[in-house]
Amino acid sequence: LNNIAVLTSGGDAPGMNAAVRAVVRTGIYHQLNVYGIMYGYRGMLKNEIFPMESKSVANIIQRGGTILKTARCREFYEYEGRKMAYENLKKHNIDGLVVIGGDGSFNGAQKFSQEFDIPCIGLPGTIDKDIAGTDSTIGFDTAVNTAVEAIDKIRDTADAHDRLFVIEVMGRDAGYIALHSGISTGAEHILMPERKTEVNDIIEELQANERRRKLVNLIVVAEGDETGGAQEVGRIIKERCPQLDTRVSILGHIQRGGAPTCTDRILASRLGYAAVDALLEGIHNVMIGVVNDKIHYTPLDKAVKAKQEIDPEWFKIVKILAS
Ligand code: ADP
């Protein structure tokens, strides 16, 4: 192993920079040449590949987004596109590739590594935490903390005006951001795709709350919940409980940005270091995660979108603590 490359792909997540930094500096420590690839697979196809030094990653551990930029690339779905990308890597004699991204990016890396002789390592970078083979993903902790901070602020207004707020958080088709932010802000209800919620039950509870004059109510809804998101939940509540002062708030993209938390920086640093370690040891075509605080390898073809089991006891806890 002499020359390795690193790229970020798919949706950006806070902590990706910390992971890039770890890959670059660990590679240089082992006397490898490290290349950065701009704009994910698109840059691989367009030969936007440049040598990186230790100072190329100075002052980025604390920054959100990704200095390598990220993109989605249609051509990479086709063999011809992947072949072109391979030829560009060959021009730089690259013999190892680290892909920081989500399950889509791993699908691409899996195909690429089957077709061509370039070992790939995937690192889970997504705020959604919806990937098998790891307890968390780079960006999740930051996104949850951002959501918590925002919901706390909304709670102040909810309290001042005795309002009911229905708040939508991100997560695509996973509900982890909703679950964690909802528990941490004392939400009465958490709606998420992993568990069906009957809106009727919520309405009944709201009416009961009103009878006992519990005036502040927060409902956190994952964007992928099958009821149809916060707008729809808010619409139903307004229709069925017109006496309540109900507002809807969609947190949106603030959840994707910002300085990574300490937890995400540590995870990203550890995984970036482990990626180079794995390439040096000849461990190929795996995604590296952390399970029970230990480095864990998952073959790229198993590093798929996964709904982890959510212990039903959490919903009991939510109910008891909000009552
Ligand atoms: P994420 O990695 O965040 O899940 P995407 O699903 O958009 O994001 O995937 C990122 C990129 O990975 C895509 O734009 C594409 O270039 C590549 N990719 C995704 N799925 C495949 C696939 N099945 N085959 C080849 N390339 C893929």
py3Dmol code that shows the C-alpha trace and the ligand (Angstrom):
import py3Dmol

protein = """\
ATOM      1  CA  LEU A   1       0.000   0.000   0.000  1.00  0.00           C
ATOM      2  CA  ASN A   2       1.470   3.324  -1.081  1.00  0.00           C
ATOM      3  CA  ASN A   3      -1.194   5.761  -2.170  1.00  0.00           C
ATOM      4  CA  ILE A   4      -4.625   6.119  -0.633  1.00  0.00           C
ATOM      5  CA  ALA A   5      -7.503   8.468  -1.378  1.00  0.00           C
ATOM      6  CA  VAL A   6     -10.402   9.774   0.675  1.00  0.00           C
ATOM      7  CA  LEU A   7     -13.755  11.232  -0.361  1.00  0.00           C
ATOM      8  CA  THR A   8     -17.051  12.277   1.199  1.00  0.00           C
ATOM      9  CA  SER A   9     -20.270  11.292  -0.561  1.00  0.00           C
ATOM     10  CA  GLY A  10     -24.058  11.587  -0.270  1.00  0.00           C
ATOM     11  CA  GLY A  11     -25.591  13.858   2.374  1.00  0.00           C
ATOM     12  CA  ASP A  12     -23.092  15.867   4.425  1.00  0.00           C
ATOM     13  CA  ALA A  13     -22.843  15.327   8.165  1.00  0.00           C
ATOM     14  CA  PRO A  14     -20.997  17.200  10.928  1.00  0.00           C
ATOM     15  CA  GLY A  15     -17.801  15.309  11.767  1.00  0.00           C
ATOM     16  CA  MET A  16     -16.939  14.364   8.194  1.00  0.00           C
ATOM     17  CA  ASN A  17     -14.039  16.838   8.348  1.00  0.00           C
ATOM     18  CA  ALA A  18     -12.725  15.258  11.528  1.00  0.00           C
ATOM     19  CA  ALA A  19     -12.787  11.880   9.741  1.00  0.00           C
ATOM     20  CA  VAL A  20     -10.956  13.259   6.679  1.00  0.00           C
ATOM     21  CA  ARG A  21      -8.347  14.779   8.983  1.00  0.00           C
ATOM     22  CA  ALA A  22      -7.845  11.446  10.760  1.00  0.00           C
ATOM     23  CA  VAL A  23      -7.439   9.546   7.477  1.00  0.00           C
ATOM     24  CA  VAL A  24      -4.932  12.061   6.104  1.00  0.00           C
ATOM     25  CA  ARG A  25      -2.805  12.291   9.227  1.00  0.00           C
ATOM     26  CA  THR A  26      -2.823   8.555   9.955  1.00  0.00           C
ATOM     27  CA  GLY A  27      -1.865   7.869   6.326  1.00  0.00           C
ATOM     28  CA  ILE A  28       0.996  10.348   6.461  1.00  0.00           C
ATOM     29  CA  TYR A  29       2.134   8.863   9.773  1.00  0.00           C
ATOM     30  CA  HIS A  30       2.452   5.520   7.977  1.00  0.00           C
ATOM     31  CA  GLN A  31       4.352   7.175   5.114  1.00  0.00           C
ATOM     32  CA  LEU A  32       1.539   6.825   2.636  1.00  0.00           C
ATOM     33  CA  ASN A  33       0.710   9.423   0.024  1.00  0.00           C
ATOM     34  CA  VAL A  34      -2.808  10.607   0.718  1.00  0.00           C
ATOM     35  CA  TYR A  35      -5.057  12.100  -1.966  1.00  0.00           C
ATOM     36  CA  GLY A  36      -8.275  14.002  -1.505  1.00  0.00           C
ATOM     37  CA  ILE A  37     -11.090  13.577  -4.015  1.00  0.00           C
ATOM     38  CA  MET A  38     -13.492  16.499  -4.420  1.00  0.00           C
ATOM     39  CA  TYR A  39     -17.287  16.069  -4.725  1.00  0.00           C
ATOM     40  CA  GLY A  40     -17.455  12.343  -3.955  1.00  0.00           C
ATOM     41  CA  TYR A  41     -17.744   9.931  -6.866  1.00  0.00           C
ATOM     42  CA  ARG A  42     -18.259  12.838  -9.262  1.00  0.00           C
ATOM     43  CA  GLY A  43     -14.729  14.044  -8.558  1.00  0.00           C
ATOM     44  CA  MET A  44     -13.439  10.509  -9.081  1.00  0.00           C
ATOM     45  CA  LEU A  45     -15.008  10.530 -12.541  1.00  0.00           C
ATOM     46  CA  LYS A  46     -13.772  14.013 -13.343  1.00  0.00           C
ATOM     47  CA  ASN A  47     -10.293  13.418 -11.972  1.00  0.00           C
ATOM     48  CA  GLU A  48     -10.601  16.079  -9.266  1.00  0.00           C
ATOM     49  CA  ILE A  49      -7.961  14.289  -7.231  1.00  0.00           C
ATOM     50  CA  PHE A  50      -5.210  16.168  -5.399  1.00  0.00           C
ATOM     51  CA  PRO A  51      -2.407  15.321  -2.984  1.00  0.00           C
ATOM     52  CA  MET A  52      -3.028  16.247   0.644  1.00  0.00           C
ATOM     53  CA  GLU A  53      -0.549  17.123   3.340  1.00  0.00           C
ATOM     54  CA  SER A  54      -0.827  17.293   7.072  1.00  0.00           C
ATOM     55  CA  LYS A  55      -1.537  21.013   6.869  1.00  0.00           C
ATOM     56  CA  SER A  56      -4.319  20.495   4.291  1.00  0.00           C
ATOM     57  CA  VAL A  57      -6.449  19.323   7.218  1.00  0.00           C
ATOM     58  CA  ALA A  58      -5.356  21.908   9.760  1.00  0.00           C
ATOM     59  CA  ASN A  59      -8.124  23.773  11.557  1.00  0.00           C
ATOM     60  CA  ILE A  60     -11.006  21.603  10.307  1.00  0.00           C
ATOM     61  CA  ILE A  61     -11.733  19.199  13.205  1.00  0.00           C
ATOM     62  CA  GLN A  62     -14.284  21.666  14.572  1.00  0.00           C
ATOM     63  CA  ARG A  63     -16.017  22.508  11.291  1.00  0.00           C
ATOM     64  CA  GLY A  64     -19.310  21.128   9.986  1.00  0.00           C
ATOM     65  CA  GLY A  65     -19.879  20.274   6.326  1.00  0.00           C
ATOM     66  CA  THR A  66     -16.958  18.794   4.403  1.00  0.00           C
ATOM     67  CA  ILE A  67     -13.902  20.518   2.920  1.00  0.00           C
ATOM     68  CA  LEU A  68     -13.848  17.805   0.236  1.00  0.00           C
ATOM     69  CA  LYS A  69     -17.413  18.801  -0.723  1.00  0.00           C
ATOM     70  CA  THR A  70     -19.986  16.160  -1.471  1.00  0.00           C
ATOM     71  CA  ALA A  71     -22.259  15.345  -4.358  1.00  0.00           C
ATOM     72  CA  ARG A  72     -24.553  12.776  -5.807  1.00  0.00           C
ATOM     73  CA  CYS A  73     -23.318  11.223  -9.043  1.00  0.00           C
ATOM     74  CA  ARG A  74     -25.619   9.531 -11.549  1.00  0.00           C
ATOM     75  CA  GLU A  75     -22.830   8.196 -13.773  1.00  0.00           C
ATOM     76  CA  PHE A  76     -21.457   6.097 -10.914  1.00  0.00           C
ATOM     77  CA  TYR A  77     -24.564   3.875 -11.066  1.00  0.00           C
ATOM     78  CA  GLU A  78     -23.346   2.712 -14.504  1.00  0.00           C
ATOM     79  CA  TYR A  79     -20.383   0.439 -15.141  1.00  0.00           C
ATOM     80  CA  GLU A  80     -18.933   2.897 -17.679  1.00  0.00           C
ATOM     81  CA  GLY A  81     -18.877   5.651 -15.069  1.00  0.00           C
ATOM     82  CA  ARG A  82     -17.201   3.456 -12.475  1.00  0.00           C
ATOM     83  CA  LYS A  83     -14.611   2.380 -15.081  1.00  0.00           C
ATOM     84  CA  MET A  84     -13.759   5.992 -15.812  1.00  0.00           C
ATOM     85  CA  ALA A  85     -13.398   6.615 -12.064  1.00  0.00           C
ATOM     86  CA  TYR A  86     -11.104   3.588 -11.781  1.00  0.00           C
ATOM     87  CA  GLU A  87      -8.886   4.833 -14.607  1.00  0.00           C
ATOM     88  CA  ASN A  88      -8.502   8.173 -12.859  1.00  0.00           C
ATOM     89  CA  LEU A  89      -7.480   6.485  -9.604  1.00  0.00           C
ATOM     90  CA  LYS A  90      -4.944   4.422 -11.577  1.00  0.00           C
ATOM     91  CA  LYS A  91      -3.411   7.610 -13.009  1.00  0.00           C
ATOM     92  CA  HIS A  92      -2.448   8.484  -9.436  1.00  0.00           C
ATOM     93  CA  ASN A  93      -1.499   4.881  -8.571  1.00  0.00           C
ATOM     94  CA  ILE A  94      -4.111   4.873  -5.827  1.00  0.00           C
ATOM     95  CA  ASP A  95      -4.334   1.468  -4.181  1.00  0.00           C
ATOM     96  CA  GLY A  96      -6.779   2.132  -1.361  1.00  0.00           C
ATOM     97  CA  LEU A  97      -9.949   4.232  -1.056  1.00  0.00           C
ATOM     98  CA  VAL A  98     -11.818   5.518   1.990  1.00  0.00           C
ATOM     99  CA  VAL A  99     -15.451   6.506   1.370  1.00  0.00           C
ATOM    100  CA  ILE A 100     -17.202   8.542   4.044  1.00  0.00           C
ATOM    101  CA  GLY A 101     -20.953   8.539   3.430  1.00  0.00           C
ATOM    102  CA  GLY A 102     -24.247   6.750   3.842  1.00  0.00           C
ATOM    103  CA  ASP A 103     -25.609   3.420   2.635  1.00  0.00           C
ATOM    104  CA  GLY A 104     -25.972   4.694  -0.958  1.00  0.00           C
ATOM    105  CA  SER A 105     -22.291   5.544  -1.033  1.00  0.00           C
ATOM    106  CA  PHE A 106     -21.475   2.071   0.324  1.00  0.00           C
ATOM    107  CA  ASN A 107     -23.580   0.457  -2.432  1.00  0.00           C
ATOM    108  CA  GLY A 108     -21.442   2.335  -4.937  1.00  0.00           C
ATOM    109  CA  ALA A 109     -18.210   1.347  -3.174  1.00  0.00           C
ATOM    110  CA  GLN A 110     -19.346  -2.275  -3.021  1.00  0.00           C
ATOM    111  CA  LYS A 111     -19.940  -2.444  -6.785  1.00  0.00           C
ATOM    112  CA  PHE A 112     -16.715  -0.602  -7.504  1.00  0.00           C
ATOM    113  CA  SER A 113     -14.619  -2.893  -5.302  1.00  0.00           C
ATOM    114  CA  GLN A 114     -16.125  -6.005  -6.922  1.00  0.00           C
ATOM    115  CA  GLU A 115     -15.318  -4.791 -10.413  1.00  0.00           C
ATOM    116  CA  PHE A 116     -11.893  -3.277  -9.878  1.00  0.00           C
ATOM    117  CA  ASP A 117      -8.848  -4.126  -7.802  1.00  0.00           C
ATOM    118  CA  ILE A 118      -8.999  -1.136  -5.468  1.00  0.00           C
ATOM    119  CA  PRO A 119      -9.722  -1.995  -1.843  1.00  0.00           C
ATOM    120  CA  CYS A 120     -12.406   0.216  -0.315  1.00  0.00           C
ATOM    121  CA  ILE A 121     -13.222   1.085   3.261  1.00  0.00           C
ATOM    122  CA  GLY A 122     -16.525   2.758   4.168  1.00  0.00           C
ATOM    123  CA  LEU A 123     -17.036   5.035   7.164  1.00  0.00           C
ATOM    124  CA  PRO A 124     -20.639   5.769   8.221  1.00  0.00           C
ATOM    125  CA  GLY A 125     -21.282   9.498   7.868  1.00  0.00           C
ATOM    126  CA  THR A 126     -24.946  10.473   8.137  1.00  0.00           C
ATOM    127  CA  ILE A 127     -27.073  12.324  10.656  1.00  0.00           C
ATOM    128  CA  ASP A 128     -29.801   9.672  10.317  1.00  0.00           C
ATOM    129  CA  LYS A 129     -28.040   6.787  12.146  1.00  0.00           C
ATOM    130  CA  ASP A 130     -29.782   4.305   9.892  1.00  0.00           C
ATOM    131  CA  ILE A 131     -26.872   2.024   9.019  1.00  0.00           C
ATOM    132  CA  ALA A 132     -26.355  -1.580  10.107  1.00  0.00           C
ATOM    133  CA  GLY A 133     -23.100  -2.556  11.821  1.00  0.00           C
ATOM    134  CA  THR A 134     -22.521   0.468  14.007  1.00  0.00           C
ATOM    135  CA  ASP A 135     -24.070   1.878  17.173  1.00  0.00           C
ATOM    136  CA  SER A 136     -23.853   5.411  15.859  1.00  0.00           C
ATOM    137  CA  THR A 137     -22.859   7.329  12.743  1.00  0.00           C
ATOM    138  CA  ILE A 138     -20.725  10.417  12.266  1.00  0.00           C
ATOM    139  CA  GLY A 139     -23.076  13.404  12.571  1.00  0.00           C
ATOM    140  CA  PHE A 140     -25.934  11.831  14.507  1.00  0.00           C
ATOM    141  CA  ASP A 141     -24.970  13.164  17.927  1.00  0.00           C
ATOM    142  CA  THR A 142     -24.506  16.684  16.569  1.00  0.00           C
ATOM    143  CA  ALA A 143     -27.845  16.631  14.744  1.00  0.00           C
ATOM    144  CA  VAL A 144     -29.673  15.425  17.848  1.00  0.00           C
ATOM    145  CA  ASN A 145     -28.067  18.077  20.010  1.00  0.00           C
ATOM    146  CA  THR A 146     -29.001  20.771  17.496  1.00  0.00           C
ATOM    147  CA  ALA A 147     -32.583  19.518  17.500  1.00  0.00           C
ATOM    148  CA  VAL A 148     -32.659  19.484  21.314  1.00  0.00           C
ATOM    149  CA  GLU A 149     -31.386  23.060  21.507  1.00  0.00           C
ATOM    150  CA  ALA A 150     -34.015  24.224  19.016  1.00  0.00           C
ATOM    151  CA  ILE A 151     -36.860  22.340  20.731  1.00  0.00           C
ATOM    152  CA  ASP A 152     -35.855  23.801  24.125  1.00  0.00           C
ATOM    153  CA  LYS A 153     -36.251  27.266  22.627  1.00  0.00           C
ATOM    154  CA  ILE A 154     -39.633  26.393  21.166  1.00  0.00           C
ATOM    155  CA  ARG A 155     -40.679  25.068  24.564  1.00  0.00           C
ATOM    156  CA  ASP A 156     -40.157  28.540  26.056  1.00  0.00           C
ATOM    157  CA  THR A 157     -42.688  29.955  23.620  1.00  0.00           C
ATOM    158  CA  ALA A 158     -45.011  26.997  24.110  1.00  0.00           C
ATOM    159  CA  ASP A 159     -44.886  27.663  27.837  1.00  0.00           C
ATOM    160  CA  ALA A 160     -45.343  31.439  27.600  1.00  0.00           C
ATOM    161  CA  HIS A 161     -48.424  31.115  25.405  1.00  0.00           C
ATOM    162  CA  ASP A 162     -49.801  27.760  26.586  1.00  0.00           C
ATOM    163  CA  ARG A 163     -49.414  26.429  23.095  1.00  0.00           C
ATOM    164  CA  LEU A 164     -49.129  22.996  21.634  1.00  0.00           C
ATOM    165  CA  PHE A 165     -46.197  22.587  19.283  1.00  0.00           C
ATOM    166  CA  VAL A 166     -45.828  19.860  16.693  1.00  0.00           C
ATOM    167  CA  ILE A 167     -42.159  19.801  15.727  1.00  0.00           C
ATOM    168  CA  GLU A 168     -40.696  17.961  12.769  1.00  0.00           C
ATOM    169  CA  VAL A 169     -37.133  16.698  12.870  1.00  0.00           C
ATOM    170  CA  MET A 170     -35.016  15.100  10.145  1.00  0.00           C
ATOM    171  CA  GLY A 171     -33.966  11.476   9.736  1.00  0.00           C
ATOM    172  CA  ARG A 172     -35.304  10.494   6.304  1.00  0.00           C
ATOM    173  CA  ASP A 173     -37.004   7.146   6.930  1.00  0.00           C
ATOM    174  CA  ALA A 174     -35.409   6.624  10.340  1.00  0.00           C
ATOM    175  CA  GLY A 175     -36.773   7.931  13.632  1.00  0.00           C
ATOM    176  CA  TYR A 176     -33.653   8.088  15.811  1.00  0.00           C
ATOM    177  CA  ILE A 177     -33.330  11.869  15.770  1.00  0.00           C
ATOM    178  CA  ALA A 178     -37.003  12.079  16.759  1.00  0.00           C
ATOM    179  CA  LEU A 179     -36.673   9.468  19.495  1.00  0.00           C
ATOM    180  CA  HIS A 180     -33.544  10.906  21.081  1.00  0.00           C
ATOM    181  CA  SER A 181     -34.523  14.575  20.785  1.00  0.00           C
ATOM    182  CA  GLY A 182     -38.074  13.820  21.935  1.00  0.00           C
ATOM    183  CA  ILE A 183     -36.943  11.982  25.057  1.00  0.00           C
ATOM    184  CA  SER A 184     -34.405  14.688  25.895  1.00  0.00           C
ATOM    185  CA  THR A 185     -36.872  17.540  25.607  1.00  0.00           C
ATOM    186  CA  GLY A 186     -39.703  15.850  27.474  1.00  0.00           C
ATOM    187  CA  ALA A 187     -42.019  15.517  24.488  1.00  0.00           C
ATOM    188  CA  GLU A 188     -45.421  13.983  25.219  1.00  0.00           C
ATOM    189  CA  HIS A 189     -45.454  12.060  21.972  1.00  0.00           C
ATOM    190  CA  ILE A 190     -42.834  10.914  19.509  1.00  0.00           C
ATOM    191  CA  LEU A 191     -43.997   9.836  16.080  1.00  0.00           C
ATOM    192  CA  MET A 192     -41.551   7.801  14.063  1.00  0.00           C
ATOM    193  CA  PRO A 193     -41.626   5.388  11.142  1.00  0.00           C
ATOM    194  CA  GLU A 194     -40.467   2.416  13.246  1.00  0.00           C
ATOM    195  CA  ARG A 195     -43.686   2.421  15.251  1.00  0.00           C
ATOM    196  CA  LYS A 196     -47.234   3.152  14.242  1.00  0.00           C
ATOM    197  CA  THR A 197     -48.932   5.878  16.263  1.00  0.00           C
ATOM    198  CA  GLU A 198     -52.697   6.283  16.287  1.00  0.00           C
ATOM    199  CA  VAL A 199     -53.441   9.988  15.989  1.00  0.00           C
ATOM    200  CA  ASN A 200     -56.763   9.241  17.702  1.00  0.00           C
ATOM    201  CA  ASP A 201     -54.893   8.239  20.853  1.00  0.00           C
ATOM    202  CA  ILE A 202     -52.999  11.528  20.793  1.00  0.00           C
ATOM    203  CA  ILE A 203     -56.227  13.509  20.407  1.00  0.00           C
ATOM    204  CA  GLU A 204     -57.808  11.693  23.338  1.00  0.00           C
ATOM    205  CA  GLU A 205     -54.785  12.401  25.487  1.00  0.00           C
ATOM    206  CA  LEU A 206     -54.705  16.054  24.524  1.00  0.00           C
ATOM    207  CA  GLN A 207     -58.323  16.365  25.550  1.00  0.00           C
ATOM    208  CA  ALA A 208     -57.588  14.675  28.864  1.00  0.00           C
ATOM    209  CA  ASN A 209     -54.572  16.949  29.392  1.00  0.00           C
ATOM    210  CA  GLU A 210     -56.782  19.929  28.847  1.00  0.00           C
ATOM    211  CA  ARG A 211     -59.220  18.728  31.468  1.00  0.00           C
ATOM    212  CA  ARG A 212     -56.418  18.579  34.009  1.00  0.00           C
ATOM    213  CA  ARG A 213     -54.993  21.862  32.720  1.00  0.00           C
ATOM    214  CA  LYS A 214     -51.666  20.581  31.438  1.00  0.00           C
ATOM    215  CA  LEU A 215     -51.001  23.331  29.020  1.00  0.00           C
ATOM    216  CA  VAL A 216     -47.595  22.767  27.487  1.00  0.00           C
ATOM    217  CA  ASN A 217     -47.474  19.984  25.010  1.00  0.00           C
ATOM    218  CA  LEU A 218     -44.714  19.030  22.637  1.00  0.00           C
ATOM    219  CA  ILE A 219     -45.086  16.451  19.927  1.00  0.00           C
ATOM    220  CA  VAL A 220     -41.978  15.470  17.995  1.00  0.00           C
ATOM    221  CA  VAL A 221     -42.515  13.956  14.556  1.00  0.00           C
ATOM    222  CA  ALA A 222     -39.873  12.283  12.382  1.00  0.00           C
ATOM    223  CA  GLU A 223     -40.006  13.522   8.797  1.00  0.00           C
ATOM    224  CA  GLY A 224     -40.516   9.944   7.602  1.00  0.00           C
ATOM    225  CA  ASP A 225     -43.432   9.122   9.898  1.00  0.00           C
ATOM    226  CA  GLU A 226     -46.281   7.592   7.980  1.00  0.00           C
ATOM    227  CA  THR A 227     -48.909   9.948   9.391  1.00  0.00           C
ATOM    228  CA  GLY A 228     -47.432  12.461   6.966  1.00  0.00           C
ATOM    229  CA  GLY A 229     -45.073  14.714   8.901  1.00  0.00           C
ATOM    230  CA  ALA A 230     -45.711  17.579  11.308  1.00  0.00           C
ATOM    231  CA  GLN A 231     -47.911  19.589   8.907  1.00  0.00           C
ATOM    232  CA  GLU A 232     -50.383  16.749   8.633  1.00  0.00           C
ATOM    233  CA  VAL A 233     -50.337  15.904  12.348  1.00  0.00           C
ATOM    234  CA  GLY A 234     -50.828  19.613  13.125  1.00  0.00           C
ATOM    235  CA  ARG A 235     -53.702  19.834  10.645  1.00  0.00           C
ATOM    236  CA  ILE A 236     -55.532  16.900  12.225  1.00  0.00           C
ATOM    237  CA  ILE A 237     -55.068  18.259  15.751  1.00  0.00           C
ATOM    238  CA  LYS A 238     -56.274  21.747  14.741  1.00  0.00           C
ATOM    239  CA  GLU A 239     -59.338  20.202  13.151  1.00  0.00           C
ATOM    240  CA  ARG A 240     -60.179  17.906  16.053  1.00  0.00           C
ATOM    241  CA  CYS A 241     -59.064  20.166  18.933  1.00  0.00           C
ATOM    242  CA  PRO A 242     -59.913  23.692  17.708  1.00  0.00           C
ATOM    243  CA  GLN A 243     -59.796  24.981  21.286  1.00  0.00           C
ATOM    244  CA  LEU A 244     -56.014  24.361  21.453  1.00  0.00           C
ATOM    245  CA  ASP A 245     -53.502  26.910  20.202  1.00  0.00           C
ATOM    246  CA  THR A 246     -51.548  24.559  17.938  1.00  0.00           C
ATOM    247  CA  ARG A 247     -48.438  25.489  15.977  1.00  0.00           C
ATOM    248  CA  VAL A 248     -46.238  23.526  13.629  1.00  0.00           C
ATOM    249  CA  SER A 249     -42.488  23.985  13.360  1.00  0.00           C
ATOM    250  CA  ILE A 250     -40.198  22.184  10.917  1.00  0.00           C
ATOM    251  CA  LEU A 251     -36.585  22.381  12.043  1.00  0.00           C
ATOM    252  CA  GLY A 252     -35.093  21.555   8.625  1.00  0.00           C
ATOM    253  CA  HIS A 253     -31.508  21.924   7.539  1.00  0.00           C
ATOM    254  CA  ILE A 254     -30.130  23.542  10.688  1.00  0.00           C
ATOM    255  CA  GLN A 255     -29.892  19.914  11.842  1.00  0.00           C
ATOM    256  CA  ARG A 256     -27.297  19.048   9.190  1.00  0.00           C
ATOM    257  CA  GLY A 257     -24.814  21.810   9.933  1.00  0.00           C
ATOM    258  CA  GLY A 258     -22.766  23.297  12.711  1.00  0.00           C
ATOM    259  CA  ALA A 259     -19.709  22.341  14.705  1.00  0.00           C
ATOM    260  CA  PRO A 260     -19.584  18.621  15.473  1.00  0.00           C
ATOM    261  CA  THR A 261     -20.047  17.621  19.120  1.00  0.00           C
ATOM    262  CA  CYS A 262     -17.217  16.070  21.085  1.00  0.00           C
ATOM    263  CA  THR A 263     -18.825  12.642  20.628  1.00  0.00           C
ATOM    264  CA  ASP A 264     -18.905  12.991  16.838  1.00  0.00           C
ATOM    265  CA  ARG A 265     -15.330  14.276  16.703  1.00  0.00           C
ATOM    266  CA  ILE A 266     -14.137  11.306  18.731  1.00  0.00           C
ATOM    267  CA  LEU A 267     -16.095   8.813  16.630  1.00  0.00           C
ATOM    268  CA  ALA A 268     -14.826  10.378  13.390  1.00  0.00           C
ATOM    269  CA  SER A 269     -11.204  10.460  14.594  1.00  0.00           C
ATOM    270  CA  ARG A 270     -11.349   6.864  15.739  1.00  0.00           C
ATOM    271  CA  LEU A 271     -12.952   5.643  12.519  1.00  0.00           C
ATOM    272  CA  GLY A 272     -10.595   7.607  10.254  1.00  0.00           C
ATOM    273  CA  TYR A 273      -7.615   6.129  12.069  1.00  0.00           C
ATOM    274  CA  ALA A 274      -9.137   2.632  11.902  1.00  0.00           C
ATOM    275  CA  ALA A 275      -9.761   2.970   8.145  1.00  0.00           C
ATOM    276  CA  VAL A 276      -6.053   3.419   7.383  1.00  0.00           C
ATOM    277  CA  ASP A 277      -5.181   0.690   9.864  1.00  0.00           C
ATOM    278  CA  ALA A 278      -7.537  -1.715   8.095  1.00  0.00           C
ATOM    279  CA  LEU A 279      -6.110  -0.932   4.641  1.00  0.00           C
ATOM    280  CA  LEU A 280      -2.583  -1.527   5.971  1.00  0.00           C
ATOM    281  CA  GLU A 281      -3.646  -4.835   7.478  1.00  0.00           C
ATOM    282  CA  GLY A 282      -5.201  -5.948   4.203  1.00  0.00           C
ATOM    283  CA  ILE A 283      -8.786  -5.773   5.498  1.00  0.00           C
ATOM    284  CA  HIS A 284     -10.800  -4.789   2.453  1.00  0.00           C
ATOM    285  CA  ASN A 285     -14.274  -3.845   1.367  1.00  0.00           C
ATOM    286  CA  VAL A 286     -15.771  -3.370   4.787  1.00  0.00           C
ATOM    287  CA  MET A 287     -17.540  -0.571   6.550  1.00  0.00           C
ATOM    288  CA  ILE A 288     -16.002   0.264   9.899  1.00  0.00           C
ATOM    289  CA  GLY A 289     -18.291   1.085  12.771  1.00  0.00           C
ATOM    290  CA  VAL A 290     -18.221   1.010  16.538  1.00  0.00           C
ATOM    291  CA  VAL A 291     -20.296  -1.611  18.368  1.00  0.00           C
ATOM    292  CA  ASN A 292     -20.251  -1.763  22.175  1.00  0.00           C
ATOM    293  CA  ASP A 293     -17.318   0.653  22.100  1.00  0.00           C
ATOM    294  CA  LYS A 294     -15.204  -1.659  19.919  1.00  0.00           C
ATOM    295  CA  ILE A 295     -14.180  -1.259  16.285  1.00  0.00           C
ATOM    296  CA  HIS A 296     -16.451  -3.449  14.192  1.00  0.00           C
ATOM    297  CA  TYR A 297     -16.095  -4.495  10.535  1.00  0.00           C
ATOM    298  CA  THR A 298     -19.130  -5.126   8.342  1.00  0.00           C
ATOM    299  CA  PRO A 299     -18.713  -6.363   4.731  1.00  0.00           C
ATOM    300  CA  LEU A 300     -19.754  -3.515   2.422  1.00  0.00           C
ATOM    301  CA  ASP A 301     -22.643  -5.530   0.990  1.00  0.00           C
ATOM    302  CA  LYS A 302     -24.101  -5.880   4.512  1.00  0.00           C
ATOM    303  CA  ALA A 303     -23.595  -2.211   5.405  1.00  0.00           C
ATOM    304  CA  VAL A 304     -27.094  -1.423   4.309  1.00  0.00           C
ATOM    305  CA  LYS A 305     -29.819   0.865   5.468  1.00  0.00           C
ATOM    306  CA  ALA A 306     -31.050  -0.749   8.644  1.00  0.00           C
ATOM    307  CA  LYS A 307     -33.722  -0.097  11.136  1.00  0.00           C
ATOM    308  CA  GLN A 308     -32.262  -1.053  14.468  1.00  0.00           C
ATOM    309  CA  GLU A 309     -34.730  -2.523  16.931  1.00  0.00           C
ATOM    310  CA  ILE A 310     -36.184   0.121  19.168  1.00  0.00           C
ATOM    311  CA  ASP A 311     -36.921  -1.199  22.622  1.00  0.00           C
ATOM    312  CA  PRO A 312     -40.695  -0.675  23.187  1.00  0.00           C
ATOM    313  CA  GLU A 313     -39.918   0.217  26.781  1.00  0.00           C
ATOM    314  CA  TRP A 314     -38.763   3.630  25.545  1.00  0.00           C
ATOM    315  CA  PHE A 315     -42.336   4.503  24.650  1.00  0.00           C
ATOM    316  CA  LYS A 316     -43.493   3.500  28.106  1.00  0.00           C
ATOM    317  CA  ILE A 317     -40.788   5.735  29.580  1.00  0.00           C
ATOM    318  CA  VAL A 318     -41.859   8.656  27.353  1.00  0.00           C
ATOM    319  CA  LYS A 319     -45.451   8.227  28.512  1.00  0.00           C
ATOM    320  CA  ILE A 320     -44.670   7.952  32.204  1.00  0.00           C
ATOM    321  CA  LEU A 321     -42.244  10.855  32.267  1.00  0.00           C
ATOM    322  CA  ALA A 322     -44.558  13.192  30.353  1.00  0.00           C
ATOM    323  CA  SER A 323     -47.612  12.446  32.501  1.00  0.00           C
TER     324      SER A 323
END
"""
ligand_1 = """\
27
ADP
P -25.906 8.383 0.898
O -24.513 7.850 0.752
O -25.970 9.549 1.835
O -26.910 7.300 1.211
P -26.844 8.487 -1.913
O -27.816 7.388 -1.746
O -27.251 9.687 -2.678
O -26.307 9.051 -0.514
O -25.536 7.880 -2.608
C -24.419 8.681 -2.911
C -23.832 8.305 -4.250
O -23.361 6.945 -4.217
C -24.808 8.325 -5.412
O -24.990 9.613 -5.940
C -24.104 7.420 -6.408
O -23.069 8.101 -7.083
C -23.494 6.356 -5.508
N -24.408 5.187 -5.428
C -25.472 5.014 -4.623
N -26.080 3.833 -4.836
C -25.378 3.219 -5.823
C -25.491 1.975 -6.522
N -26.473 1.102 -6.243
N -24.573 1.710 -7.469
C -23.598 2.576 -7.775
N -23.435 3.765 -7.157
C -24.305 4.093 -6.207
"""
view = py3Dmol.view(width=600, height=400)
view.addModel(protein, "pdb")
view.setStyle({"model": 0}, {"cartoon": {"style": "trace"}})
view.addModel(ligand_1, "xyz")
view.setStyle({"model": 1}, {"stick": {}})
view.zoomTo()
view.show()
